[in-house]
Amino acid sequence: MMNLRSFAFAFAALAFYGFGTASGMAASSSGRFCGEMISSGDYRDVETSLNVARDGHLSGTYELDEPDGQVDGTLTEEDLGSGTSRTLVWTDKYGTGLLSLDFSSDFDGFNGSWGGSANGKFDAPSHSWNGARCGGGSVR
């Protein structure tokens, strides 16, 4: 009888601990983020989709609403970042540049900035790009 109680207690503790760690591991930069960015001197709607590869690198795509139509672009992380701050390279029909992202601690949103490039050198990111999980959450 004592072994059965000990087993039940151990099982309950393991289940409780397991639920706690599972929710902690759920926080990720993967997902769809709806937001705005500065483009052509004005705020434009942008949807940013990010994925985390097995090696930890971020990649993704974005859709930017411009006055003359939608612009599709790609995002790649060349140097593996860590934590909530990451730097990606964006590429679309206008060119390429850097995108610096600072995620909230729960990865529900990010504030970022982007810059272009000239003569093969990246400009410092200085234009706003933000996002919050589509369908909920807020940029922090």
Sequence and secondary structure as in RCSB ss.txt:
>XXXX:A:sequence
MMNLRSFAFAFAALAFYGFGTASGMAASSSGRFCGEMISSGDYRDVETSLNVARDGHLSGTYELDEPDGQVDGTL
TEEDLGSGTSRTLVWTDKYGTGLLSLDFSSDFDGFNGSWGGSANGKFDAPSHSWNGARCGGGSVR
>XXXX:A:secstr
 HHHHHHHHHHHHHHHHHHHHHHHHT  S EEEEEEEEETTEEEEEEEEEEE TTS EEEEEEEEETTEEEEEEE
E SS  BTTEEEEEEEETTEEEEEEEEE TTSSEEEEEEE EETTEE    EEEEEEETTS    
